[in-house]
Amino acid sequence: PDGRLGVAAGGGGGGARVTVNITTPDITGFQRSRGQVAAQIARAVDRGRRDR
């Protein structure tokens, strides 16, 4: 894997760059939670699109 979480901008007008910095003492636990983290980021991006 390349470390990306798979959150992509879709639809019409240009995309936005989203940077997420995560610091964790437990990389194994983080790797197990990647799907959950990606889902949370995707929901936040969707909320941002709706609020424009």
Distance bins in CASP14 RR format, pairs under 12 A and 6 or more apart:
PFRMAT RR
TARGET T0000
AUTHOR 0000-0000-0000
RMODE 2
METHOD distances of the structure
MODEL  1
1 31 0 0 0 0 1 0 0 0 0 0 0
1 34 0 0 0 0 1 0 0 0 0 0 0
1 35 0 0 0 0 0 1 0 0 0 0 0
1 38 0 0 0 0 0 1 0 0 0 0 0
3 20 0 0 0 0 0 1 0 0 0 0 0
3 22 0 0 0 0 0 1 0 0 0 0 0
3 27 0 0 0 0 0 1 0 0 0 0 0
3 30 0 0 0 0 0 1 0 0 0 0 0
3 31 0 0 0 0 1 0 0 0 0 0 0
3 34 0 0 0 0 1 0 0 0 0 0 0
3 35 0 0 0 0 0 1 0 0 0 0 0
3 37 0 0 0 0 0 1 0 0 0 0 0
3 38 0 0 0 0 0 1 0 0 0 0 0
4 18 0 0 0 0 0 1 0 0 0 0 0
4 20 0 0 0 0 0 1 0 0 0 0 0
4 34 0 0 0 0 0 1 0 0 0 0 0
4 35 0 0 0 0 0 1 0 0 0 0 0
4 37 0 0 0 0 0 1 0 0 0 0 0
4 38 0 0 0 0 1 0 0 0 0 0 0
4 41 0 0 0 0 0 1 0 0 0 0 0
5 18 0 0 0 0 1 0 0 0 0 0 0
5 19 0 0 0 0 0 1 0 0 0 0 0
5 20 1 0 0 1 0 0 0 0 0 0 0
5 22 0 0 0 0 1 0 0 0 0 0 0
5 30 0 0 0 0 0 1 0 0 0 0 0
5 31 0 0 0 0 0 1 0 0 0 0 0
5 33 0 0 0 0 0 1 0 0 0 0 0
5 34 1 0 0 1 0 0 0 0 0 0 0
5 35 1 0 0 1 0 0 0 0 0 0 0
5 36 0 0 0 0 0 1 0 0 0 0 0
5 37 1 0 0 1 0 0 0 0 0 0 0
5 38 1 0 1 0 0 0 0 0 0 0 0
5 39 0 0 0 0 1 0 0 0 0 0 0
5 40 0 0 0 0 1 0 0 0 0 0 0
5 41 1 0 0 1 0 0 0 0 0 0 0
5 42 0 0 0 0 1 0 0 0 0 0 0
5 44 0 0 0 0 0 1 0 0 0 0 0
5 45 0 0 0 0 0 1 0 0 0 0 0
6 18 0 0 0 0 0 1 0 0 0 0 0
6 20 0 0 0 0 0 1 0 0 0 0 0
6 34 0 0 0 0 1 0 0 0 0 0 0
6 35 0 0 0 0 1 0 0 0 0 0 0
6 37 0 0 0 0 0 1 0 0 0 0 0
6 38 1 0 0 1 0 0 0 0 0 0 0
6 39 0 0 0 0 0 1 0 0 0 0 0
6 41 0 0 0 0 1 0 0 0 0 0 0
6 42 0 0 0 0 1 0 0 0 0 0 0
6 45 0 0 0 0 0 1 0 0 0 0 0
7 15 0 0 0 0 0 1 0 0 0 0 0
7 16 0 0 0 0 0 1 0 0 0 0 0
7 17 0 0 0 0 0 1 0 0 0 0 0
7 18 1 0 0 1 0 0 0 0 0 0 0
7 19 0 0 0 0 0 1 0 0 0 0 0
7 20 0 0 0 0 1 0 0 0 0 0 0
7 34 0 0 0 0 0 1 0 0 0 0 0
7 35 0 0 0 0 0 1 0 0 0 0 0
7 37 0 0 0 0 1 0 0 0 0 0 0
7 38 1 0 0 1 0 0 0 0 0 0 0
7 39 0 0 0 0 1 0 0 0 0 0 0
7 40 0 0 0 0 1 0 0 0 0 0 0
7 41 1 0 1 0 0 0 0 0 0 0 0
7 42 1 0 1 0 0 0 0 0 0 0 0
7 43 0 0 0 0 1 0 0 0 0 0 0
7 44 0 0 0 0 1 0 0 0 0 0 0
7 45 1 0 1 0 0 0 0 0 0 0 0
7 46 0 0 0 0 1 0 0 0 0 0 0
7 49 0 0 0 0 0 1 0 0 0 0 0
8 15 0 0 0 0 1 0 0 0 0 0 0
8 16 0 0 0 0 0 1 0 0 0 0 0
8 17 0 0 0 0 0 1 0 0 0 0 0
8 18 0 0 0 0 0 1 0 0 0 0 0
8 38 0 0 0 0 0 1 0 0 0 0 0
8 41 0 0 0 0 0 1 0 0 0 0 0
8 42 0 0 0 0 1 0 0 0 0 0 0
8 45 0 0 0 0 1 0 0 0 0 0 0
8 46 0 0 0 0 0 1 0 0 0 0 0
9 15 1 0 1 0 0 0 0 0 0 0 0
9 16 1 0 0 1 0 0 0 0 0 0 0
9 17 0 0 0 0 1 0 0 0 0 0 0
9 18 0 0 0 0 1 0 0 0 0 0 0
9 42 0 0 0 0 0 1 0 0 0 0 0
9 45 1 0 0 1 0 0 0 0 0 0 0
9 46 0 0 0 0 0 1 0 0 0 0 0
9 48 0 0 0 0 0 1 0 0 0 0 0
9 49 0 0 0 0 1 0 0 0 0 0 0
10 16 0 0 0 0 0 1 0 0 0 0 0
10 42 0 0 0 0 0 1 0 0 0 0 0
10 45 0 0 0 0 1 0 0 0 0 0 0
10 46 0 0 0 0 0 1 0 0 0 0 0
10 49 0 0 0 0 1 0 0 0 0 0 0
11 46 0 0 0 0 0 1 0 0 0 0 0
11 49 0 0 0 0 1 0 0 0 0 0 0
12 49 0 0 0 0 0 1 0 0 0 0 0
12 52 0 0 0 0 0 1 0 0 0 0 0
13 49 0 0 0 0 0 1 0 0 0 0 0
13 52 0 0 0 0 0 1 0 0 0 0 0
14 49 0 0 0 0 0 1 0 0 0 0 0
14 52 0 0 0 0 0 1 0 0 0 0 0
15 45 0 0 0 0 0 1 0 0 0 0 0
15 48 0 0 0 0 0 1 0 0 0 0 0
15 49 0 0 0 0 1 0 0 0 0 0 0
15 52 0 0 0 0 0 1 0 0 0 0 0
16 44 0 0 0 0 0 1 0 0 0 0 0
16 45 1 0 0 1 0 0 0 0 0 0 0
16 48 0 0 0 0 1 0 0 0 0 0 0
16 49 0 0 0 0 1 0 0 0 0 0 0
16 52 0 0 0 0 1 0 0 0 0 0 0
17 45 0 0 0 0 0 1 0 0 0 0 0
18 38 0 0 0 0 0 1 0 0 0 0 0
18 41 1 0 0 1 0 0 0 0 0 0 0
18 42 0 0 0 0 0 1 0 0 0 0 0
18 44 0 0 0 0 1 0 0 0 0 0 0
18 45 1 0 0 1 0 0 0 0 0 0 0
18 46 0 0 0 0 0 1 0 0 0 0 0
18 48 0 0 0 0 1 0 0 0 0 0 0
18 49 0 0 0 0 0 1 0 0 0 0 0
19 41 0 0 0 0 0 1 0 0 0 0 0
20 34 0 0 0 0 0 1 0 0 0 0 0
20 37 0 0 0 0 1 0 0 0 0 0 0
20 38 0 0 0 0 1 0 0 0 0 0 0
20 40 0 0 0 0 1 0 0 0 0 0 0
20 41 1 0 0 1 0 0 0 0 0 0 0
20 42 0 0 0 0 0 1 0 0 0 0 0
20 44 0 0 0 0 1 0 0 0 0 0 0
20 45 0 0 0 0 0 1 0 0 0 0 0
21 41 0 0 0 0 0 1 0 0 0 0 0
22 29 0 0 0 0 0 1 0 0 0 0 0
22 30 1 0 0 1 0 0 0 0 0 0 0
22 31 0 0 0 0 0 1 0 0 0 0 0
22 33 0 0 0 0 1 0 0 0 0 0 0
22 34 0 0 0 0 1 0 0 0 0 0 0
22 37 1 0 0 1 0 0 0 0 0 0 0
22 38 0 0 0 0 0 1 0 0 0 0 0
22 40 0 0 0 0 0 1 0 0 0 0 0
22 41 0 0 0 0 0 1 0 0 0 0 0
23 30 0 0 0 0 1 0 0 0 0 0 0
24 30 1 0 1 0 0 0 0 0 0 0 0
24 31 0 0 0 0 1 0 0 0 0 0 0
24 32 0 0 0 0 0 1 0 0 0 0 0
24 33 0 0 0 0 1 0 0 0 0 0 0
24 34 0 0 0 0 0 1 0 0 0 0 0
24 37 0 0 0 0 0 1 0 0 0 0 0
26 32 0 0 0 0 1 0 0 0 0 0 0
26 33 0 0 0 0 1 0 0 0 0 0 0
27 33 0 0 0 0 0 1 0 0 0 0 0
27 34 0 0 0 0 0 1 0 0 0 0 0
28 34 0 0 0 0 0 1 0 0 0 0 0
29 35 0 0 0 0 0 1 0 0 0 0 0
29 36 0 0 0 0 0 1 0 0 0 0 0
29 37 0 0 0 0 0 1 0 0 0 0 0
30 36 0 0 0 0 0 1 0 0 0 0 0
30 37 1 0 0 1 0 0 0 0 0 0 0
30 38 0 0 0 0 0 1 0 0 0 0 0
31 37 0 0 0 0 0 1 0 0 0 0 0
31 38 0 0 0 0 0 1 0 0 0 0 0
33 39 0 0 0 0 0 1 0 0 0 0 0
33 40 0 0 0 0 1 0 0 0 0 0 0
33 41 0 0 0 0 0 1 0 0 0 0 0
34 40 0 0 0 0 0 1 0 0 0 0 0
34 41 0 0 0 0 0 1 0 0 0 0 0
35 41 0 0 0 0 1 0 0 0 0 0 0
35 42 0 0 0 0 1 0 0 0 0 0 0
36 42 0 0 0 0 0 1 0 0 0 0 0
36 43 0 0 0 0 0 1 0 0 0 0 0
37 43 0 0 0 0 0 1 0 0 0 0 0
37 44 0 0 0 0 0 1 0 0 0 0 0
38 44 0 0 0 0 0 1 0 0 0 0 0
38 45 0 0 0 0 0 1 0 0 0 0 0
39 45 0 0 0 0 0 1 0 0 0 0 0
39 46 0 0 0 0 0 1 0 0 0 0 0
40 46 0 0 0 0 0 1 0 0 0 0 0
40 47 0 0 0 0 0 1 0 0 0 0 0
41 47 0 0 0 0 0 1 0 0 0 0 0
41 48 0 0 0 0 0 1 0 0 0 0 0
42 48 0 0 0 0 0 1 0 0 0 0 0
42 49 0 0 0 0 0 1 0 0 0 0 0
43 49 0 0 0 0 0 1 0 0 0 0 0
43 50 0 0 0 0 0 1 0 0 0 0 0
44 50 0 0 0 0 0 1 0 0 0 0 0
44 51 0 0 0 0 0 1 0 0 0 0 0
45 51 0 0 0 0 0 1 0 0 0 0 0
45 52 0 0 0 0 0 1 0 0 0 0 0
46 52 0 0 0 0 0 1 0 0 0 0 0
END
